[in-house]
């Protein structure tokens, strides 16, 4: 498990909190960031997912060259192992 510490502007935080706002006024910004990370990882891991298009639109599709099929999960990809062909 990795821990990230990030700093974002108050304006960006307020906009992201809109995604997390609940009727009881609880704002879970960390949950929104967690979800965004999960969506991005699914876009990398799952070639047929809706998230793949989102990730490719946001970051380009060059990352696909750095992936290989995951033998442990038929429909998943993983980062290419050292020594793997690009």
N, C-alpha and C positions, 0 to 999 in steps of 0.2 A: 504494500500500500504506500502511495506517495502522498505527501501533504503539500499543498500549494498555498502560498500566501500571495494575494493579488491586491492591487490598489486600483480602484476605478473612481471616476469622477462622481460627484453627488448627483449630477444630472443622469448619467448612465445608470446609477444605482436606483434612482427614482423610477426610471423607465422600466428597468427589469423588475422592480418590486410590483409594478402593475400586473405582471404575469403571475406573481405569487400572492397577491392580495386576496384575502378571504373575507367573507362577510363579517367575521368577528374582529376584523382589523389587524389580524396577525399577518405579518409580512415575513416570509421565509426566503430571503434572498439567497441563502446558501442552497436551498432546495432547487431554486431556478437554475443556478450555476451548475449544480449537480446534474440536473436533467439535460442541460445543454451539452455538458461533457458526455453524458451517456448517448445522446442522439448523435453526436459527432463520432464517437467510437463505433456505434452501430453502422454509421455510414461507411466507415473504413472496413469494418469486419464483414458486413453483409452486402455483397454486390447487387442483389435484387431489391434492396430495401428502399423506401422512400427517402431515407436519410442519405443514401449514397448520392442522389442528385443534389441534395441540399449542400452536402460537403463539397462536391465537385464544383458547384456554382460558387461557393464561398472561397475555396482554396485552389481550384483547378483540379485536374485529374492526374497530374504527374505522380501523385502518391501511389497510384495503382502499381507502378513499376517496382515499388519497394515492398510488395506483398507477395505471399505465396499461399496456396491452399493449406488449410489447417487439417492435417490427417485425422485429428481427433474429432472434428466436427465437419460433416460433409459440405454444408453450405457456408461455412465461415472461412475467412482469410485471416492471416496473421502476418506480422512483420517478417520479412525475409530473413532467414537465419544467415549468419556469417558463412561465406563461401558459396552462397546461392547465387545463381545467375541473375543479373539485373533485368 
